[in-house]
Amino acid sequence: MLPIVTAEIVLRPANDDDLDALFEVQAAQDTSWWGSPDGDVSDVQAELDRVRRATGSLEAGSRVVESRDGQTASIAGFAALVGHGQSNLAIDTSVPDADVARRLLVEWLVDSGATGIDAPAHDGDLLGLLADAGYRPTRSSFELERQADVTDLGATVWPSGIAPAPFGPGDDEEVHGLIYSVWTDVDGHTDRPIDEWRSLFVDDASFVADLALVARRNGGHGPVAGVAMCRTFAGGIGWVNQLAVGYPDRGVGLGRALLVESFQRLSALGVE
């Protein structure tokens, strides 16, 4: 009779050598939730960078659950603190240790002071575990998608007196100020410091100046009235990261103009 071998379950900080394995876990979760991966390895690397900025190190801000069986080891899940109480939790539910990994990581997030964990409405097991840990639903968010063919939208129509202007090296403070003067009035959005915002949206390798839409008063030469920060993901996905219109310039169609122009510029790049 062969001996029964029990795998050892280890909770440890993530490291850069885990990158590919972390992506596999994230991709497995995305596929179980949405049918396909939502991002690539570069997005996981960007998340590890966020952890370092938020907590100082991967030691302080991340954990993986590793299953060790003899000479082999595999990662079943990971959790990360990404700043402002927000966190990410990813589990490969197809592995035998998925339930253990999920419980250990949720416990670590609680002990680490994570105040927010995102979970899809259809993952009842995760929602139940979070409820048992003391988390309560506070808001719902939705990812809205549309077809990449934007011919149905027509040309961008800018409100009278407002026009797009290039995003320049000295615009980041004014753009950041406009965004967070209105975003922090929406539940779930915190006042992200400019250095952190800059590292996420401007200094990131994915940044393309032409996808940072800035609308200014006085025909494009005055103060910023609205902003749309866009990007692309590997795999040909276009994304509108942030959309903000200042209170004095609402109700005149500026939000729609920014969205239409964003879609047109993304579509011109051939993304979905």
C-alpha atoms as a printed R data frame, in Angstrom:
    type eleno elety resid chain resno       x      y       z
1   ATOM     1    CA   MET     A     1   0.000  0.000   0.000
2   ATOM     2    CA   LEU     A     2   1.332  3.432  -0.916
3   ATOM     3    CA   PRO     A     3   1.762  5.941   1.947
4   ATOM     4    CA   ILE     A     4  -0.691  8.821   2.204
5   ATOM     5    CA   VAL     A     5   1.087 12.153   1.767
6   ATOM     6    CA   THR     A     6  -0.552 15.273   3.180
7   ATOM     7    CA   ALA     A     7   0.414 18.563   1.565
8   ATOM     8    CA   GLU     A     8   1.795 21.304   3.783
9   ATOM     9    CA   ILE     A     9  -0.080 24.614   3.565
10  ATOM    10    CA   VAL     A    10   2.147 27.684   3.974
11  ATOM    11    CA   LEU     A    11   1.123 31.341   4.251
12  ATOM    12    CA   ARG     A    12   4.012 33.577   3.206
13  ATOM    13    CA   PRO     A    13   4.700 36.968   1.575
14  ATOM    14    CA   ALA     A    14   4.715 37.136  -2.210
15  ATOM    15    CA   ASN     A    15   7.927 37.791  -4.105
16  ATOM    16    CA   ASP     A    16   8.830 38.716  -7.667
17  ATOM    17    CA   ASP     A    17   9.606 35.096  -8.518
18  ATOM    18    CA   ASP     A    18   5.906 34.342  -7.957
19  ATOM    19    CA   LEU     A    19   4.801 36.621 -10.798
20  ATOM    20    CA   ASP     A    20   3.818 33.954 -13.326
21  ATOM    21    CA   ALA     A    21   2.138 31.812 -10.680
22  ATOM    22    CA   LEU     A    22   0.178 34.804  -9.363
23  ATOM    23    CA   PHE     A    23  -1.021 35.557 -12.863
24  ATOM    24    CA   GLU     A    24  -2.176 31.951 -13.269
25  ATOM    25    CA   VAL     A    25  -4.178 32.257 -10.042
26  ATOM    26    CA   GLN     A    26  -5.695 35.582 -11.106
27  ATOM    27    CA   ALA     A    27  -6.477 34.239 -14.584
28  ATOM    28    CA   ALA     A    28  -8.134 31.146 -13.090
29  ATOM    29    CA   GLN     A    29 -10.325 33.311 -10.866
30  ATOM    30    CA   ASP     A    30 -11.198 35.673 -13.699
31  ATOM    31    CA   THR     A    31 -12.145 32.718 -15.892
32  ATOM    32    CA   SER     A    32 -14.345 31.201 -13.187
33  ATOM    33    CA   TRP     A    33 -16.063 34.552 -12.666
34  ATOM    34    CA   TRP     A    34 -16.207 36.093 -16.134
35  ATOM    35    CA   GLY     A    35 -15.296 33.349 -18.623
36  ATOM    36    CA   SER     A    36 -11.820 34.620 -19.551
37  ATOM    37    CA   PRO     A    37  -8.767 36.298 -17.985
38  ATOM    38    CA   ASP     A    38  -9.089 40.038 -17.367
39  ATOM    39    CA   GLY     A    39  -5.526 41.280 -17.919
40  ATOM    40    CA   ASP     A    40  -2.045 39.816 -18.236
41  ATOM    41    CA   VAL     A    41   1.218 39.391 -16.332
42  ATOM    42    CA   SER     A    42   2.013 43.098 -16.594
43  ATOM    43    CA   ASP     A    43  -1.148 43.910 -14.647
44  ATOM    44    CA   VAL     A    44  -0.076 41.583 -11.833
45  ATOM    45    CA   GLN     A    45   3.343 43.257 -11.821
46  ATOM    46    CA   ALA     A    46   1.624 46.629 -11.592
47  ATOM    47    CA   GLU     A    47  -0.355 45.357  -8.615
48  ATOM    48    CA   LEU     A    48   2.820 44.247  -6.828
49  ATOM    49    CA   ASP     A    49   4.222 47.714  -7.454
50  ATOM    50    CA   ARG     A    50   1.078 49.210  -5.910
51  ATOM    51    CA   VAL     A    51   1.595 47.043  -2.839
52  ATOM    52    CA   ARG     A    52   5.128 48.342  -2.443
53  ATOM    53    CA   ARG     A    53   3.980 51.935  -2.765
54  ATOM    54    CA   ALA     A    54   1.111 51.424  -0.327
55  ATOM    55    CA   THR     A    55   2.856 49.407   2.382
56  ATOM    56    CA   GLY     A    56   6.583 49.710   1.730
57  ATOM    57    CA   SER     A    57   7.245 46.082   0.797
58  ATOM    58    CA   LEU     A    58   5.707 42.817  -0.362
59  ATOM    59    CA   GLU     A    59   6.540 41.453   3.088
60  ATOM    60    CA   ALA     A    60   4.196 43.996   4.658
61  ATOM    61    CA   GLY     A    61   1.484 44.075   2.031
62  ATOM    62    CA   SER     A    62   1.004 40.645   0.478
63  ATOM    63    CA   ARG     A    63   0.493 36.981   1.235
64  ATOM    64    CA   VAL     A    64   0.280 33.834  -0.876
65  ATOM    65    CA   VAL     A    65  -0.998 30.437   0.140
66  ATOM    66    CA   GLU     A    66   1.436 27.804  -1.082
67  ATOM    67    CA   SER     A    67   0.719 24.089  -1.078
68  ATOM    68    CA   ARG     A    68   3.882 22.012  -0.661
69  ATOM    69    CA   ASP     A    69   3.790 18.323  -1.431
70  ATOM    70    CA   GLY     A    70   7.216 16.717  -1.300
71  ATOM    71    CA   GLN     A    71   9.455 18.457  -3.825
72  ATOM    72    CA   THR     A    72   6.646 20.365  -5.542
73  ATOM    73    CA   ALA     A    73   4.945 23.589  -4.543
74  ATOM    74    CA   SER     A    74   2.005 25.467  -6.038
75  ATOM    75    CA   ILE     A    75   0.194 28.681  -5.199
76  ATOM    76    CA   ALA     A    76  -3.517 28.394  -4.549
77  ATOM    77    CA   GLY     A    77  -4.258 32.064  -3.845
78  ATOM    78    CA   PHE     A    78  -2.912 35.463  -2.914
79  ATOM    79    CA   ALA     A    79  -4.012 38.647  -1.215
80  ATOM    80    CA   ALA     A    80  -2.626 42.164  -1.526
81  ATOM    81    CA   LEU     A    81  -3.062 45.504   0.214
82  ATOM    82    CA   VAL     A    82  -3.133 48.198  -2.463
83  ATOM    83    CA   GLY     A    83  -3.755 51.335  -0.402
84  ATOM    84    CA   HIS     A    84  -6.594 53.287   1.217
85  ATOM    85    CA   GLY     A    85  -7.912 50.141   2.887
86  ATOM    86    CA   GLN     A    86  -8.487 48.518  -0.480
87  ATOM    87    CA   SER     A    87  -7.305 45.018  -1.230
88  ATOM    88    CA   ASN     A    88  -7.247 42.294  -3.828
89  ATOM    89    CA   LEU     A    89  -8.004 38.634  -3.203
90  ATOM    90    CA   ALA     A    90  -7.532 35.930  -5.837
91  ATOM    91    CA   ILE     A    91  -8.116 32.192  -5.459
92  ATOM    92    CA   ASP     A    92  -7.804 29.363  -7.968
93  ATOM    93    CA   THR     A    93 -10.992 27.543  -7.012
94  ATOM    94    CA   SER     A    94 -10.032 24.493  -9.073
95  ATOM    95    CA   VAL     A    95  -7.228 23.419  -6.713
96  ATOM    96    CA   PRO     A    96  -7.850 21.115  -3.726
97  ATOM    97    CA   ASP     A    97  -6.725 23.709  -1.173
98  ATOM    98    CA   ALA     A    98  -8.929 26.532  -2.479
99  ATOM    99    CA   ASP     A    99 -11.215 26.731   0.554
100 ATOM   100    CA   VAL     A   100  -8.286 26.698   2.987
101 ATOM   101    CA   ALA     A   101  -6.451 29.326   0.947
102 ATOM   102    CA   ARG     A   102  -9.474 31.609   0.815
103 ATOM   103    CA   ARG     A   103 -10.053 31.367   4.575
104 ATOM   104    CA   LEU     A   104  -6.397 31.989   5.457
105 ATOM   105    CA   LEU     A   105  -6.137 34.979   3.163
106 ATOM   106    CA   VAL     A   106  -9.371 36.573   4.374
107 ATOM   107    CA   GLU     A   107  -8.137 36.165   7.956
108 ATOM   108    CA   TRP     A   108  -4.859 37.839   7.014
109 ATOM   109    CA   LEU     A   109  -6.688 40.727   5.318
110 ATOM   110    CA   VAL     A   110  -8.809 41.249   8.433
111 ATOM   111    CA   ASP     A   111  -5.739 41.216  10.683
112 ATOM   112    CA   SER     A   112  -3.972 43.622   8.298
113 ATOM   113    CA   GLY     A   113  -6.737 46.209   8.482
114 ATOM   114    CA   ALA     A   114  -8.210 45.839   5.008
115 ATOM   115    CA   THR     A   115 -11.523 47.680   5.086
116 ATOM   116    CA   GLY     A   116 -12.608 46.850   1.543
117 ATOM   117    CA   ILE     A   117 -12.637 43.608  -0.456
118 ATOM   118    CA   ASP     A   118 -14.365 43.425  -3.842
119 ATOM   119    CA   ALA     A   119 -16.455 40.344  -4.575
120 ATOM   120    CA   PRO     A   120 -18.840 39.516  -7.438
121 ATOM   121    CA   ALA     A   121 -22.490 39.176  -6.559
122 ATOM   122    CA   HIS     A   122 -22.639 35.607  -7.889
123 ATOM   123    CA   ASP     A   123 -19.819 34.206  -5.710
124 ATOM   124    CA   GLY     A   124 -21.949 33.180  -2.762
125 ATOM   125    CA   ASP     A   125 -19.156 31.245  -1.051
126 ATOM   126    CA   LEU     A   126 -16.878 34.287  -0.950
127 ATOM   127    CA   LEU     A   127 -19.671 36.603   0.137
128 ATOM   128    CA   GLY     A   128 -20.566 34.212   2.943
129 ATOM   129    CA   LEU     A   129 -16.962 33.990   4.122
130 ATOM   130    CA   LEU     A   130 -16.616 37.776   4.077
131 ATOM   131    CA   ALA     A   131 -19.856 38.150   6.020
132 ATOM   132    CA   ASP     A   132 -18.570 35.712   8.638
133 ATOM   133    CA   ALA     A   133 -15.415 37.845   8.884
134 ATOM   134    CA   GLY     A   134 -17.486 40.952   9.634
135 ATOM   135    CA   TYR     A   135 -17.592 42.559   6.189
136 ATOM   136    CA   ARG     A   136 -20.862 44.044   5.005
137 ATOM   137    CA   PRO     A   137 -21.967 45.180   1.513
138 ATOM   138    CA   THR     A   138 -21.599 48.956   1.181
139 ATOM   139    CA   ARG     A   139 -21.835 49.591  -2.558
140 ATOM   140    CA   SER     A   140 -22.234 47.939  -5.934
141 ATOM   141    CA   SER     A   141 -20.090 48.706  -8.955
142 ATOM   142    CA   PHE     A   142 -20.467 47.735 -12.573
143 ATOM   143    CA   GLU     A   143 -18.080 47.389 -15.488
144 ATOM   144    CA   LEU     A   144 -19.898 48.726 -18.521
145 ATOM   145    CA   GLU     A   145 -18.889 47.472 -21.955
146 ATOM   146    CA   ARG     A   146 -19.806 48.525 -25.466
147 ATOM   147    CA   GLN     A   147 -18.851 47.502 -28.986
148 ATOM   148    CA   ALA     A   148 -15.567 48.782 -30.370
149 ATOM   149    CA   ASP     A   149 -17.266 50.046 -33.529
150 ATOM   150    CA   VAL     A   150 -18.124 53.601 -32.514
151 ATOM   151    CA   THR     A   151 -19.573 54.830 -35.810
152 ATOM   152    CA   ASP     A   152 -23.001 54.945 -34.164
153 ATOM   153    CA   LEU     A   153 -21.827 57.736 -31.849
154 ATOM   154    CA   GLY     A   154 -21.025 60.286 -34.516
155 ATOM   155    CA   ALA     A   155 -18.493 63.077 -34.087
156 ATOM   156    CA   THR     A   156 -17.605 64.477 -30.692
157 ATOM   157    CA   VAL     A   157 -19.689 67.563 -29.891
158 ATOM   158    CA   TRP     A   158 -17.942 69.817 -27.380
159 ATOM   159    CA   PRO     A   159 -20.029 72.264 -25.345
160 ATOM   160    CA   SER     A   160 -19.766 75.918 -26.314
161 ATOM   161    CA   GLY     A   161 -16.565 77.491 -25.038
162 ATOM   162    CA   ILE     A   162 -14.974 74.161 -24.072
163 ATOM   163    CA   ALA     A   163 -12.414 72.335 -26.198
164 ATOM   164    CA   PRO     A   164  -9.874 69.533 -25.808
165 ATOM   165    CA   ALA     A   165  -6.267 70.431 -25.078
166 ATOM   166    CA   PRO     A   166  -3.108 68.294 -25.087
167 ATOM   167    CA   PHE     A   167  -2.050 66.765 -21.779
168 ATOM   168    CA   GLY     A   168   1.285 68.397 -21.003
169 ATOM   169    CA   PRO     A   169   4.023 67.645 -18.468
170 ATOM   170    CA   GLY     A   170   2.823 70.437 -16.178
171 ATOM   171    CA   ASP     A   171  -0.867 69.514 -16.239
172 ATOM   172    CA   ASP     A   172  -0.830 66.693 -13.697
173 ATOM   173    CA   GLU     A   173  -1.538 68.818 -10.612
174 ATOM   174    CA   GLU     A   174  -4.489 70.614 -12.187
175 ATOM   175    CA   VAL     A   175  -5.909 67.405 -13.656
176 ATOM   176    CA   HIS     A   176  -5.495 65.550 -10.359
177 ATOM   177    CA   GLY     A   177  -7.159 68.422  -8.508
178 ATOM   178    CA   LEU     A   178 -10.182 68.388 -10.802
179 ATOM   179    CA   ILE     A   179 -10.654 64.628 -10.567
180 ATOM   180    CA   TYR     A   180 -10.544 64.411  -6.797
181 ATOM   181    CA   SER     A   181 -12.569 67.567  -6.240
182 ATOM   182    CA   VAL     A   182 -15.548 65.527  -7.451
183 ATOM   183    CA   TRP     A   183 -14.568 61.854  -7.088
184 ATOM   184    CA   THR     A   184 -14.331 61.982  -3.315
185 ATOM   185    CA   ASP     A   185 -18.029 62.901  -3.198
186 ATOM   186    CA   VAL     A   186 -18.811 59.428  -4.603
187 ATOM   187    CA   ASP     A   187 -18.986 56.560  -2.117
188 ATOM   188    CA   GLY     A   188 -15.981 54.277  -2.373
189 ATOM   189    CA   HIS     A   189 -13.535 56.803  -3.832
190 ATOM   190    CA   THR     A   190 -10.808 58.135  -1.560
191 ATOM   191    CA   ASP     A   191  -8.653 61.221  -1.957
192 ATOM   192    CA   ARG     A   192  -5.612 59.654  -3.607
193 ATOM   193    CA   PRO     A   193  -2.447 61.767  -3.052
194 ATOM   194    CA   ILE     A   194  -0.979 63.204  -6.225
195 ATOM   195    CA   ASP     A   195   2.264 61.215  -6.025
196 ATOM   196    CA   GLU     A   196   0.288 57.978  -5.844
197 ATOM   197    CA   TRP     A   197  -2.096 59.084  -8.583
198 ATOM   198    CA   ARG     A   198   0.822 60.111 -10.793
199 ATOM   199    CA   SER     A   199   2.536 56.749 -10.320
200 ATOM   200    CA   LEU     A   200  -0.655 54.877 -11.238
201 ATOM   201    CA   PHE     A   201  -1.891 56.929 -14.178
202 ATOM   202    CA   VAL     A   202   0.924 59.064 -15.578
203 ATOM   203    CA   ASP     A   203   4.247 57.402 -14.763
204 ATOM   204    CA   ASP     A   204   2.924 53.908 -15.511
205 ATOM   205    CA   ALA     A   205   4.337 52.189 -18.607
206 ATOM   206    CA   SER     A   206   0.833 51.986 -20.088
207 ATOM   207    CA   PHE     A   207   0.414 55.780 -20.156
208 ATOM   208    CA   VAL     A   208  -0.200 57.354 -23.564
209 ATOM   209    CA   ALA     A   209  -0.528 61.143 -23.559
210 ATOM   210    CA   ASP     A   210  -3.108 61.101 -26.359
211 ATOM   211    CA   LEU     A   211  -5.343 58.935 -24.140
212 ATOM   212    CA   ALA     A   212  -5.332 61.512 -21.352
213 ATOM   213    CA   LEU     A   213  -8.222 63.755 -22.448
214 ATOM   214    CA   VAL     A   214  -8.260 67.209 -20.944
215 ATOM   215    CA   ALA     A   215 -11.130 69.600 -21.714
216 ATOM   216    CA   ARG     A   216 -10.541 73.273 -20.938
217 ATOM   217    CA   ARG     A   217 -12.689 76.363 -20.877
218 ATOM   218    CA   ASN     A   218 -11.970 79.420 -23.046
219 ATOM   219    CA   GLY     A   219 -11.745 77.336 -26.189
220 ATOM   220    CA   GLY     A   220  -9.140 74.975 -24.780
221 ATOM   221    CA   HIS     A   221  -6.906 77.622 -23.182
222 ATOM   222    CA   GLY     A   222  -8.539 78.128 -19.768
223 ATOM   223    CA   PRO     A   223  -8.971 76.080 -16.587
224 ATOM   224    CA   VAL     A   224  -9.634 72.340 -16.770
225 ATOM   225    CA   ALA     A   225 -13.357 71.589 -16.951
226 ATOM   226    CA   GLY     A   226 -13.302 67.813 -17.409
227 ATOM   227    CA   VAL     A   227 -10.952 64.854 -17.739
228 ATOM   228    CA   ALA     A   228 -10.992 61.305 -19.066
229 ATOM   229    CA   MET     A   229  -7.948 59.144 -18.318
230 ATOM   230    CA   CYS     A   230  -7.836 56.135 -20.648
231 ATOM   231    CA   ARG     A   231  -5.483 53.222 -21.265
232 ATOM   232    CA   THR     A   232  -5.190 49.940 -23.103
233 ATOM   233    CA   PHE     A   233  -4.511 46.476 -21.739
234 ATOM   234    CA   ALA     A   234  -2.470 43.777 -23.404
235 ATOM   235    CA   GLY     A   235  -4.831 41.645 -25.433
236 ATOM   236    CA   GLY     A   236  -6.411 44.656 -27.116
237 ATOM   237    CA   ILE     A   237  -8.772 45.987 -24.462
238 ATOM   238    CA   GLY     A   238  -9.536 49.695 -24.170
239 ATOM   239    CA   TRP     A   239 -10.481 51.109 -20.788
240 ATOM   240    CA   VAL     A   240 -11.663 54.463 -19.451
241 ATOM   241    CA   ASN     A   241  -9.940 54.599 -16.047
242 ATOM   242    CA   GLN     A   242 -11.242 57.889 -14.723
243 ATOM   243    CA   LEU     A   243 -13.929 60.275 -15.911
244 ATOM   244    CA   ALA     A   244 -14.600 63.544 -14.108
245 ATOM   245    CA   VAL     A   245 -16.469 66.765 -14.859
246 ATOM   246    CA   GLY     A   246 -16.190 69.733 -12.522
247 ATOM   247    CA   TYR     A   247 -19.400 70.919 -10.911
248 ATOM   248    CA   PRO     A   248 -19.465 74.312 -12.721
249 ATOM   249    CA   ASP     A   249 -19.411 72.581 -16.115
250 ATOM   250    CA   ARG     A   250 -22.038 69.884 -15.640
251 ATOM   251    CA   GLY     A   251 -25.315 69.610 -17.481
252 ATOM   252    CA   VAL     A   252 -24.017 70.823 -20.834
253 ATOM   253    CA   GLY     A   253 -22.919 67.511 -22.399
254 ATOM   254    CA   LEU     A   254 -19.245 67.579 -21.421
255 ATOM   255    CA   GLY     A   255 -19.338 64.101 -19.857
256 ATOM   256    CA   ARG     A   256 -20.753 62.629 -23.051
257 ATOM   257    CA   ALA     A   257 -18.224 64.507 -25.171
258 ATOM   258    CA   LEU     A   258 -15.355 63.117 -23.098
259 ATOM   259    CA   LEU     A   259 -16.724 59.578 -23.374
260 ATOM   260    CA   VAL     A   260 -17.343 59.786 -27.118
261 ATOM   261    CA   GLU     A   261 -13.881 61.190 -27.729
262 ATOM   262    CA   SER     A   262 -12.360 58.511 -25.472
263 ATOM   263    CA   PHE     A   263 -14.131 55.745 -27.389
264 ATOM   264    CA   GLN     A   264 -13.042 57.193 -30.717
265 ATOM   265    CA   ARG     A   265  -9.393 57.436 -29.730
266 ATOM   266    CA   LEU     A   266  -9.386 53.939 -28.271
267 ATOM   267    CA   SER     A   267 -11.185 52.527 -31.314
268 ATOM   268    CA   ALA     A   268  -8.600 54.176 -33.582
269 ATOM   269    CA   LEU     A   269  -5.968 52.037 -31.853
270 ATOM   270    CA   GLY     A   270  -7.832 48.904 -32.876
271 ATOM   271    CA   VAL     A   271  -8.778 47.794 -29.374
272 ATOM   272    CA   GLU     A   272 -11.983 46.131 -28.239
